[in-house]
Amino acid sequence: MAAGALDGIRVLDFSHALAGPYCTLLLADFGAEVYKLESRSGDMGRGWGPPFAGGMASFFLGLNRGKNGISINLKRPEGLELCLRLIDKMDVLVENFRPGLMARLGLGYDTVHLRNPQLIYCSISGYGQNGPSRDEAAMDLVVQASSGLLSITGTREGESVRCGYGVTDVTAGLFAVIGILLALRVRESIGRGQYVDVAMLDSMISTMSSNYMTYLGSGIVPRPMGTAFPTIVPYRAYRAADREIAIAVGSEKLWAAFCAAIGRPELETHPDYATNALRIRNREELEPILDEVFRQRPAQEWIERLQGAGIPASLVRNFQEVVEHPQCEVREMFPMLDHPAAGPHRVTGTPVKLSATPGGRRKAAPKLGQGTRRALEELLGLDEAGLDGLVERGVVFDGLTSADPQNARPGRGGSSKGRARRRDR
């Protein structure tokens, strides 16, 4: 493959679950050498299934492709020292533990910055590293609520509905990538790294800027509107004769084309609907008219009419329809990977297409500890005897023993004798 945009950048990844792993997934896709450091029990995401394949949750396989797996026992002084020596070799460190945990382990920014002043240290948390909410536990649903997103996402009757994917985690992961890239750029100028503090709460407020500006400008607290949008009409999903379609009419030019396409040209200059401001004011009268129009024909016929007129419109597709759509095939958004344990499996593709340094590293997710020996040998110069000793003393796990904890979870193999051995350790 062509060189990646981040070739030569080494990342030590302490993160788990979704926000941090999504950040380091994107870094790995563009060529960064990501070393995923896990404890003996592994990233909690390994168990977020079913489905499972080869002892790993499909969730984990997709988020951790392209990474090297290292397992070090940070509760042992010898393990902590190994970790610090690895940090000396890194350009970036990513973690998403609760604030303060890394410092208690002896791996906080102030400590490691003295050892490696060029290191970029990125912490992802629910509410940031300061403030009264700093120590509150956070997961996606909770931050959807605390950021205000849940209050505007739901039915028009007022029932809150969780956004269908982990939007607060993924958004924080995206901003973490942006922060890391900014810090790498600054490092080119001044030769020093810095601390990158990314909060899920901050990330969501930023991405809802348009919503918050509407509130700040009007003082009106927004409410759930289903698929509708507060400042554009028509802009929502409608039920056709057989299924739902989504339509967005974002300008007066499109409004004229829309009225012609649906066979209601008189609506274009109607005194109650002639401008977007009027359509918003008279939304409750206009929407039932459009509902009745769309029920008269099947969805595909409407899509052909609307798209033919230049109106943004789509079927409300399910995941199967998206995966099988030819556009996604052309854009390589569901490539196939082969894993020694999980076998062939599809993952999601790289969203940013670079012409000279394309992303998309085609390396499957690691088994727990799979790359421990190689990383410690190549980065720290340890020999085979030294590595054997570390494994025997329980300082590191190399993924080669029969007592692989990820294969001992319910429904995923692993003998009862093996499980008993693990409990004894």
Helices and strands as residue ranges (DSSP letters): E 10-13, H 19-29, E 33-38, G 44-47, E 52-53, E 56-57, H 58-63, E 67-72, H 77-88, E 92-95, H 101-104, H 109-115, E 120-125, H 140-146, H 149-152, H 167-190, E 195-199, H 200-207, H 209-218, E 235-239, E 244-248, H 252-261, G 265-267, H 276-281, H 283-294, H 299-308, E 313-315, H 319-323, H 326-330, E 336-339, E 343-346, H 372-380, H 384-392, E 396-397, G 405-407, H 416-424
